[in-house]
Every structure is written in structure tokens, then in C-alpha cells.
Amino acid sequence: MSAILIKSGNKQNDLLLFQLAKAMKMPIRILDKDDEMDVLLIKSIDEGMKSGEAPAKEVEKFMKKHGTKVHK
């Protein structure tokens, strides 16, 4: 199974993509802002794992969001 994440930017394109996926009997999930931030954070963490670096602000933000105390 694979996944494609598309950010269309307008409702007309959203509807067109939704109808296409429905016609192809593909499952659809619409992301809210929190989901979108999680995807961007995961991407940032993946890049950090490859390079050995991750932006400290993003890590702190993720930890705070998930109830972990951040010690500086």
C-alpha cells in the first residue's frame, strides 16, 4: 500500500481530487491542521535522522504537544 499527500490550495481542486479518488474506489482522508503539522514534523525528523540533525524548535514543539516536558 502506498500513500500520496496532496495540498491543493482551493476547494474546487479538493472536490475534483475527492471525486477522482472516489471513482477509483480509493480511501480518502482529509487532514486537519494538526495532522498537517504532524506530517511536516515527521518529514523533518526523517531528514534529521538521515543528516544527523533535527531542528531543536521542531523537536521541542512535538514533545510539548505530546505532553513531554522539555528541559533546557
DOLUM-947114 format. One record per residue: y negated, x, z negated of N, C-alpha, C in turn; residue in one letter; residue number from 0. Coordinates in pm, whole numbers, plus 50000, padded with zeros to 5 digits. Example, Ala and Ser with C-alpha at 12.3 -4.5 7.8 and 13.67 -1.06 7.14 Angstrom:
2
+-------+-------+-------+-------+-------+-------+-------+-------+-------+------+-----+
:   n_y :   n_x :   n_z :  ca_y :  ca_x :  ca_z :   c_y :   c_x :   c_z : code : pos :
+-------+-------+-------+-------+-------+-------+-------+-------+-------+------+-----+
: 50569 : 51319 : 49220 : 50450 : 51230 : 49220 : 50330 : 51320 : 49220 :    A :   0 :
: 50225 : 51285 : 49292 : 50106 : 51367 : 49286 : 49997 : 51290 : 49213 :    S :   1 :
+-------+-------+-------+-------+-------+-------+-------+-------+-------+------+-----+
***
This chain:
72
+-------+-------+-------+-------+-------+-------+-------+-------+-------+------+-----+
:   n_y :   n_x :   n_z :  ca_y :  ca_x :  ca_z :   c_y :   c_x :   c_z : code : pos :
+-------+-------+-------+-------+-------+-------+-------+-------+-------+------+-----+
: 50118 : 50085 : 50000 : 50000 : 50000 : 50000 : 49876 : 50089 : 50000 :    M :   0 :
: 49778 : 50050 : 50075 : 49652 : 50123 : 50079 : 49538 : 50027 : 50049 :    S :   1 :
: 49422 : 50084 : 50021 : 49305 : 50001 : 49990 : 49184 : 50056 : 50066 :    A :   2 :
: 49095 : 49965 : 50101 : 48971 : 50002 : 50168 : 48858 : 49939 : 50088 :    I :   3 :
: 48759 : 50019 : 50056 : 48642 : 49969 : 49984 : 48525 : 49970 : 50082 :    L :   4 :
: 48466 : 49852 : 50104 : 48356 : 49839 : 50199 : 48237 : 49777 : 50127 :    I :   5 :
: 48122 : 49841 : 50138 : 47999 : 49785 : 50081 : 47914 : 49739 : 50199 :    K :   6 :
: 47908 : 49608 : 50218 : 47845 : 49555 : 50339 : 47693 : 49547 : 50331 :    S :   7 :
: 47642 : 49507 : 50217 : 47497 : 49500 : 50203 : 47433 : 49367 : 50232 :    G :   8 :
: 47507 : 49274 : 50293 : 47449 : 49141 : 50310 : 47557 : 49033 : 50313 :    N :   9 :
: 47517 : 48912 : 50281 : 47611 : 48801 : 50265 : 47680 : 48763 : 50396 :    K :  10 :
: 47610 : 48775 : 50507 : 47669 : 48739 : 50636 : 47786 : 48832 : 50669 :    Q :  11 :
: 47767 : 48961 : 50647 : 47877 : 49056 : 50669 : 47990 : 49033 : 50569 :    N :  12 :
: 47954 : 49001 : 50444 : 48057 : 48971 : 50343 : 48146 : 48858 : 50392 :    D :  13 :
: 48085 : 48752 : 50440 : 48160 : 48635 : 50486 : 48250 : 48671 : 50605 :    L :  14 :
: 48197 : 48746 : 50698 : 48276 : 48788 : 50815 : 48397 : 48871 : 50773 :    L :  15 :
: 48377 : 48967 : 50686 : 48486 : 49052 : 50639 : 48588 : 48970 : 50559 :    L :  16 :
: 48538 : 48877 : 50478 : 48625 : 48791 : 50400 : 48714 : 48706 : 50492 :    F :  17 :
: 48654 : 48647 : 50594 : 48730 : 48564 : 50689 : 48832 : 48646 : 50765 :    Q :  18 :
: 48796 : 48767 : 50804 : 48889 : 48855 : 50876 : 49009 : 48890 : 50788 :    L :  19 :
: 48983 : 48930 : 50664 : 49092 : 48965 : 50573 : 49181 : 48844 : 50546 :    A :  20 :
: 49120 : 48727 : 50530 : 49197 : 48605 : 50506 : 49286 : 48573 : 50627 :    K :  21 :
: 49231 : 48587 : 50748 : 49308 : 48561 : 50870 : 49425 : 48658 : 50883 :    A :  22 :
: 49408 : 48778 : 50831 : 49514 : 48879 : 50837 : 49607 : 48872 : 50715 :    M :  23 :
: 49584 : 48770 : 50630 : 49664 : 48748 : 50509 : 49665 : 48871 : 50418 :    K :  24 :
: 49547 : 48930 : 50403 : 49530 : 49047 : 50318 : 49466 : 49003 : 50187 :    M :  25 :
: 49512 : 49058 : 50074 : 49448 : 49022 : 49947 : 49305 : 49078 : 49941 :    P :  26 :
: 49218 : 49003 : 49876 : 49076 : 49040 : 49869 : 49034 : 49041 : 49723 :    I :  27 :
: 48956 : 49138 : 49686 : 48896 : 49141 : 49552 : 48750 : 49180 : 49568 :    R :  28 :
: 48662 : 49096 : 49518 : 48519 : 49123 : 49523 : 48482 : 49195 : 49393 :    I :  29 :
: 48419 : 49309 : 49406 : 48383 : 49390 : 49290 : 48247 : 49350 : 49235 :    L :  30 :
: 48236 : 49347 : 49102 : 48106 : 49327 : 49042 : 48043 : 49465 : 49017 :    D :  31 :
: 47925 : 49468 : 48960 : 47853 : 49595 : 48939 : 47932 : 49690 : 48850 :    K :  32 :
: 47998 : 49638 : 48745 : 48077 : 49724 : 48658 : 48194 : 49787 : 48733 :    D :  33 :
: 48261 : 49705 : 48816 : 48372 : 49759 : 48897 : 48322 : 49868 : 48991 :    D :  34 :
: 48207 : 49843 : 49052 : 48150 : 49940 : 49145 : 48118 : 50072 : 49073 :    E :  35 :
: 48061 : 50063 : 48953 : 48031 : 50183 : 48876 : 48159 : 50257 : 48838 :    M :  36 :
: 48264 : 50182 : 48805 : 48392 : 50245 : 48772 : 48448 : 50321 : 48892 :    D :  37 :
: 48439 : 50262 : 49010 : 48488 : 50329 : 49131 : 48409 : 50457 : 49156 :    V :  38 :
: 48278 : 50451 : 49142 : 48195 : 50570 : 49162 : 48226 : 50677 : 49058 :    L :  39 :
: 48251 : 50636 : 48935 : 48284 : 50731 : 48830 : 48420 : 50796 : 48856 :    L :  40 :
: 48517 : 50717 : 48898 : 48649 : 50771 : 48932 : 48636 : 50874 : 49043 :    I :  41 :
: 48557 : 50841 : 49144 : 48534 : 50936 : 49254 : 48472 : 51065 : 49202 :    K :  42 :
: 48375 : 51052 : 49113 : 48308 : 51168 : 49056 : 48407 : 51253 : 48974 :    S :  43 :
: 48491 : 51187 : 48895 : 48591 : 51258 : 48816 : 48690 : 51329 : 48907 :    I :  44 :
: 48736 : 51261 : 49011 : 48828 : 51324 : 49107 : 48766 : 51449 : 49169 :    D :  45 :
: 48640 : 51438 : 49208 : 48572 : 51554 : 49266 : 48559 : 51666 : 49163 :    E :  46 :
: 48531 : 51628 : 49038 : 48520 : 51726 : 48931 : 48652 : 51795 : 48903 :    G :  47 :
: 48762 : 51720 : 48912 : 48894 : 51779 : 48890 : 48926 : 51882 : 48999 :    M :  48 :
: 48882 : 51855 : 49121 : 48906 : 51949 : 49232 : 48818 : 52073 : 49220 :    K :  49 :
: 48693 : 52053 : 49180 : 48598 : 52165 : 49175 : 48595 : 52231 : 49038 :    S :  50 :
: 48650 : 52163 : 48937 : 48645 : 52216 : 48802 : 48519 : 52175 : 48728 :    G :  51 :
: 48436 : 52093 : 48790 : 48311 : 52049 : 48728 : 48297 : 51898 : 48742 :    E :  52 :
: 48241 : 51838 : 48640 : 48208 : 51695 : 48645 : 48071 : 51678 : 48581 :    A :  53 :
: 47987 : 51592 : 48637 : 47854 : 51571 : 48579 : 47865 : 51519 : 48435 :    P :  54 :
: 47806 : 51591 : 48340 : 47814 : 51555 : 48199 : 47763 : 51414 : 48173 :    A :  55 :
: 47656 : 51376 : 48239 : 47597 : 51242 : 48219 : 47698 : 51132 : 48255 :    K :  56 :
: 47771 : 51151 : 48365 : 47868 : 51052 : 48408 : 47984 : 51042 : 48309 :    E :  57 :
: 48030 : 51155 : 48259 : 48139 : 51156 : 48161 : 48093 : 51085 : 48033 :    V :  58 :
: 47973 : 51116 : 47985 : 47919 : 51052 : 47866 : 47906 : 50901 : 47885 :    E :  59 :
: 47856 : 50861 : 48000 : 47838 : 50719 : 48029 : 47972 : 50646 : 48025 :    K :  60 :
: 48074 : 50705 : 48086 : 48208 : 50647 : 48089 : 48264 : 50635 : 47947 :    F :  61 :
: 48250 : 50743 : 47870 : 48304 : 50745 : 47734 : 48236 : 50641 : 47646 :    M :  62 :
: 48104 : 50630 : 47655 : 48031 : 50530 : 47577 : 48072 : 50389 : 47616 :    K :  63 :
: 48088 : 50365 : 47747 : 48125 : 50233 : 47797 : 48261 : 50190 : 47742 :    K :  64 :
: 48350 : 50286 : 47722 : 48485 : 50254 : 47677 : 48504 : 50278 : 47526 :    H :  65 :
: 48392 : 50283 : 47453 : 48398 : 50284 : 47308 : 48427 : 50418 : 47242 :    G :  66 :
: 48414 : 50526 : 47315 : 48437 : 50659 : 47259 : 48305 : 50720 : 47217 :    T :  67 :
: 48301 : 50777 : 47098 : 48180 : 50842 : 47051 : 48163 : 50975 : 47123 :    K :  68 :
: 48041 : 51004 : 47160 : 48008 : 51128 : 47229 : 47940 : 51222 : 47131 :    V :  69 :
: 47998 : 51339 : 47112 : 47940 : 51440 : 47021 : 47877 : 51549 : 47104 :    H :  70 :
: 47755 : 51584 : 47071 : 47686 : 51689 : 47146 : 47678 : 51814 : 47064 :    K :  71 :
+-------+-------+-------+-------+-------+-------+-------+-------+-------+------+-----+
***
